[in-house]
C-alpha cells in the first residue's frame, strides 16, 4: 500500500519502520512465468554469496539491523546465496524468504525448521484452477499442497494470495479455500501495474469486503488470523523501499528495478554499489524519486488501475485496524 499518515495507527505500524530493510535481489531467473509478474526474468548474473555477506555488513554498518528480504526471480534457484545469508546474518538481522515453493524439498524444510526466526512466504492464490491458471510452467498448487503439513509447522510461514484482475471475482472464494486448508497467515496482493476494468475493480472491492468480514469474525471469536498488509506501507505499490542490492552489486532505494518493462530505471535509481554505498539520507530521497520515475512511465490505464487496486487494499486495512487492536488487546 502507498505510504501515508496513518492517524490513529500506533507508531509501530508507521511507514518509517520499513525503511530499515535490506533487500537482496538474489536472481532474476524464475522457473515460472506468472501472468501478472512484472519482473525482468533473464539476461543478468546472480548475486554471489560473498556479495550477499558484504551487503549484510554494509546494512548493519548503516542501520544497525533490521529485516533482510530475499527476492528474485526465484531465490532458491541460487541456494548458495540463501544459505550464505542464513548462516551469516547476525541476530540483529531478521531474514525473510519469498518463494514459489517449487525448489522446496525435505532438506530445505529441515533447514527452515531449525530457524523459526526466518519468515517464509509462499505464493498460493487459491484453488488449483486459479493458482495454476495464472502460471506458465510447472503447476505448483499440488506441490504446495503436499508441503503444507510441514509448512504450517513454521511459526513465520505466510501465504501470499495474488489477486489478478481476471480472478478478482473469485478472490473471496479463494481466500476461504485457503482458510479451509488451515492457512492462518496471509499477505494479499492485488495485481499491480496491470489495467483493471470497472467490473474487475468492482469485484475486487466486493472481495475485499468479504475478506474483511472473515477477519473480523475470526477475531471476534478470539481466533488467530494474521494479515501482513496491516504492517506494510511503502511509497510504491508492490515494490519495497530500503537498502536494495541488485544482482550487479549496485544499490538502489527501491526494488522497482525488478520491473522489466521499465528496465531503464536501473541506471536512473542507482545510488552507488557495495564498494561505495549511499548514506541514509540518499536512500530516503531516492525512494520518493524512484516512485515518481516509475509512475511517469505508466500508461494512464495502468496507473489508474494500480491506484484503484491499491485503494481497495488500503480500504480493507483501514477497516480492519480497529478490530485488530481489539483482538490484540483481548489476547493480552
C-alpha positions in Angstrom: 0.0 0.0 0.0 1.1 3.6 -0.6 2.5 5.2 2.5 0.5 8.0 4.1 -0.2 9.4 7.5 -1.9 6.7 9.5 -3.7 8.8 12.0 -4.8 6.6 14.9 -2.5 3.7 14.0 0.2 3.4 16.6 3.9 4.2 15.8 4.9 0.5 15.5 2.8 0.4 12.3 4.1 3.6 10.7 5.9 3.5 7.4 9.4 4.6 8.7 9.7 1.2 10.3 10.1 -0.3 6.9 13.0 1.9 5.7 15.3 -0.3 7.7 15.1 -3.2 5.3 17.9 -4.9 3.3 16.5 -6.3 0.1 18.7 -8.7 -1.8 17.8 -9.4 -5.4 19.3 -12.9 -5.5 18.5 -13.6 -9.1 16.2 -12.6 -11.9 15.7 -16.2 -13.0 12.5 -18.0 -12.3 11.1 -21.4 -13.0 7.6 -20.0 -13.6 6.2 -17.3 -15.9 3.3 -15.9 -13.9 0.8 -13.9 -15.9 0.8 -10.9 -13.5 4.5 -10.7 -12.7 6.4 -7.6 -13.8 9.9 -8.9 -13.1 12.6 -9.0 -15.8 13.5 -12.6 -16.0 16.8 -13.2 -17.6 20.0 -11.7 -19.0 21.7 -10.8 -15.7 24.0 -12.6 -13.4 23.1 -14.0 -10.0 24.2 -12.4 -6.8 27.2 -14.1 -5.3 27.4 -15.4 -1.7 30.3 -13.1 -1.0 28.3 -10.0 -2.1 25.4 -11.1 -0.1 27.6 -11.2 3.0 29.1 -7.9 2.1 25.6 -6.4 1.7 24.7 -7.6 5.2 27.8 -5.9 6.6 27.1 -2.6 4.8 23.4 -2.7 6.0 24.4 -3.3 9.6 27.0 -0.5 9.5 24.3 1.9 8.2 21.2 0.8 10.2 22.4 -1.5 12.9 20.0 -4.2 11.8 16.5 -4.8 10.5 14.9 -7.1 8.1 16.7 -8.9 5.2 14.4 -9.8 2.4 15.5 -12.4 -0.2 13.8 -11.7 -3.5 14.0 -12.7 -7.2 13.1 -14.2 -9.6 13.1 -17.4 -7.5 15.7 -17.0 -4.8 16.0 -20.8 -4.2 17.4 -21.2 -7.7 20.6 -19.9 -6.1 20.7 -21.9 -2.9 24.3 -21.0 -2.1 23.2 -17.3 -1.6 20.2 -18.2 0.5 22.3 -20.5 2.7 25.1 -17.9 3.0 22.5 -15.3 4.3 21.0 -17.8 6.8 24.5 -18.7 8.1 26.0 -15.2 8.1 23.2 -12.8 9.2 23.7 -11.7 12.8 20.8 -11.7 15.4 20.0 -8.1 14.6 19.1 -9.0 11.0 15.8 -10.9 10.5 15.7 -13.0 7.3 12.6 -13.2 5.1 12.5 -15.6 2.1 9.9 -15.4 -0.7 9.5 -18.5 -2.9 7.1 -20.2 -5.3 7.8 -23.4 -3.4 8.9 -25.5 -6.4 12.5 -25.8 -5.2 11.5 -26.6 -1.6 12.4 -30.1 -0.6 12.8 -32.1 2.6 16.3 -30.7 3.2 15.1 -27.1 2.9 12.2 -27.8 5.2 14.5 -29.2 7.8 16.8 -26.2 7.5 13.8 -23.8 7.9 12.5 -25.8 10.9 16.0 -25.2 12.5 15.4 -21.4 12.0 12.0 -20.5 13.4 13.1 -16.8 13.3 13.0 -16.9 9.5 9.9 -15.7 7.7 8.9 -17.9 4.8 6.4 -16.5 2.2 4.9 -18.9 -0.4 2.7 -18.0 -3.3 -0.7 -19.7 -3.3 -3.5 -17.8 -5.0 -6.5 -20.1 -4.2 -7.7 -23.3 -5.6 -5.8 -25.3 -8.3 -7.7 -23.8 -11.2 -6.9 -20.2 -10.1 -3.4 -20.8 -8.9 -2.1 -22.9 -11.8 -4.2 -20.9 -14.3 -2.1 -17.8 -13.6 1.2 -19.5 -14.1 3.1 -20.7 -17.2 5.3 -23.6 -16.4 5.3 -26.4 -13.9 2.0 -26.4 -11.9 2.8 -25.6 -8.3 -0.5 -25.9 -6.5 -0.1 -29.6 -5.8 3.5 -29.1 -4.7 2.5 -26.5 -2.1 -0.4 -28.8 -1.0 2.0 -31.7 -0.4 4.3 -29.4 1.6 1.6 -27.7 3.6 1.6 -30.0 6.6 5.2 -29.2 7.2 4.9 -25.5 6.2 2.2 -25.0 8.7 4.5 -26.0 11.5 6.8 -23.0 10.7 5.8 -20.1 13.1 6.5 -17.4 10.5 5.0 -19.1 7.4 2.9 -16.7 5.3 0.9 -17.3 2.1 0.7 -14.6 -0.5 -2.6 -14.6 -2.3 -2.2 -12.7 -5.6 -5.5 -11.3 -7.0 -5.1 -10.9 -10.7 -7.8 -8.7 -12.4 -9.4 -11.7 -14.2 -9.6 -13.6 -10.9 -11.0 -10.8 -8.7 -14.4 -12.2 -9.0 -13.1 -15.4 -7.3 -10.9 -13.7 -4.7 -13.1 -14.1 -1.7 -13.9 -17.8 -2.5 -10.2 -18.4 -3.0 -9.4 -16.8 0.4 -11.9 -19.1 2.0 -10.4 -22.1 0.2 -7.0 -21.2 1.7 -8.6 -20.9 5.1 -10.0 -24.3 4.6 -6.5 -25.7 4.0 -5.6 -24.5 7.5 -3.7 -21.4 6.5 -3.9 -18.6 9.0 -1.1 -16.1 8.0 -1.8 -14.1 4.8 -0.4 -11.4 2.5 -2.9 -10.1 0.0 -1.5 -8.8 -3.3 -3.8 -7.2 -5.9 -2.4 -7.3 -9.5 -0.4 -4.1 -9.8 0.9 -2.5 -12.9 -1.9 -4.0 -14.9 -5.1 -2.5 -16.4 -8.3 -3.2 -14.5 -11.8 -2.9 -16.0 -14.6 -1.2 -13.9 -16.2 -4.7 -13.5 -12.9 -6.2 -12.2 -12.4 -3.3 -9.8 -16.0 -3.7 -8.5 -15.3 -7.4 -8.0 -12.1 -6.6 -6.2 -13.8 -4.2 -3.8 -16.6 -6.8 -3.1 -13.9 -9.4 -2.4 -12.1 -7.1 0.0 -15.3 -6.5 1.8 -15.9 -10.3 2.2 -12.3 -11.0 3.2 -12.6 -8.2 5.8 -15.7 -10.0 7.2 -13.7 -13.2 7.6 -11.0 -11.4 9.6 -13.5 -9.5 11.8 -15.5 -12.7 12.5 -12.4 -14.7 13.4 -11.0 -12.0 15.7 -14.4 -11.5 17.4 -14.3 -15.2 18.2 -10.7 -14.9 19.6 -9.2 -16.9 16.8 -5.8 -16.2 15.4 -5.6 -14.7 11.9 -2.7 -12.7 10.6 -2.6 -10.2 7.7 0.8 -8.8 6.8 -0.6 -5.9 4.9 -1.6 -4.3 8.2 2.1 -3.6 8.9 3.4 -2.7 5.4 3.3 0.8 3.8 5.6 2.0 1.0 5.9 4.8 -1.5 5.2 2.4 -4.4 2.6 -0.3 -4.6 4.1 -3.9 -4.8 7.7 -2.7 -4.6 9.7 -2.4 -1.4 11.7 0.5 -0.2 15.0 0.0 1.5 18.7 -0.8 1.0 18.3 -2.7 -2.2 21.2 -4.6 -3.6 20.8 -5.8 -7.2 22.5 -8.8 -8.8 25.2 -6.5 -10.2 26.1 -5.2 -6.7 24.6 -1.7 -7.4 22.5 -0.2 -4.6 19.0 1.3 -5.1 16.3 2.8 -2.8 13.6 0.5 -4.1 13.3 -2.9 -5.8 11.1 -1.4 -8.5 14.2 -2.1 -10.6 12.7 -5.5 -11.0 10.0 -4.1 -13.3 11.3 -5.5 -16.6 9.1 -3.2 -18.7 11.0 -0.2 -17.2 14.5 -1.6 -17.0 16.0 1.8 -17.7 15.2 2.7 -14.1 18.1 0.6 -13.0 20.5 3.3 -14.2 18.4 6.2 -13.1 17.9 5.0 -9.5 21.4 3.6 -8.7 22.9 5.3 -5.7 26.2 3.5 -5.5 27.4 0.0 -5.0 28.8 -2.3 -2.3 32.2 -0.6 -2.6 30.7 2.9 -2.3 27.3 2.7 -0.7 24.9 5.6 -0.2 24.0 7.1 3.2 20.6 7.0 4.8 19.6 10.5 3.5 20.4 9.5 -0.1 18.2 6.4 0.3 15.3 8.3 1.7 15.5 10.9 -1.0 15.9 8.3 -3.7 12.8 6.3 -2.6 10.5 9.1 -3.4 12.2 10.0 -6.6 12.1 6.4 -7.8 8.4 6.2 -7.2 7.9 9.3 -9.3 10.0 8.0 -12.1 8.0 4.8 -12.3 4.6 6.5 -12.3 5.7 8.9 -15.0 6.3 5.9 -17.3 3.0 4.1 -16.6 0.3 4.2 -19.3 -2.8 6.1 -17.9 -4.9 3.0 -17.8 -2.2 1.0 -15.9 -1.6 3.9 -13.5 -5.3 4.3 -12.8 -5.8 0.6 -12.4 -2.8 0.3 -10.0 -4.1 3.2 -7.9 -7.6 1.8 -7.7 -6.4 -1.7 -6.8 -4.2 -0.1 -4.1 -7.1 1.9 -2.7 -9.1 -1.3 -2.4 -6.4 -2.9 -0.3 -5.8 0.2 1.7 -9.5 0.4 2.4 -9.5 -3.2 3.7 -6.7 -2.4 6.1 -8.2 0.8 7.4 -11.4 -1.0 8.1 -9.5 -3.8 9.9 -7.3 -1.8 12.2 -10.0 -1.2 15.0 -10.9 -4.9 15.0 -7.3 -5.9 15.0 -6.4 -3.7 18.0 -9.5 -5.1 19.9 -8.4 -8.7 19.2 -4.8 -7.9 20.2 -5.9 -6.3 23.4 -8.1 -9.2 24.3 -5.2 -11.6 23.8 -3.2 -9.7 26.4 
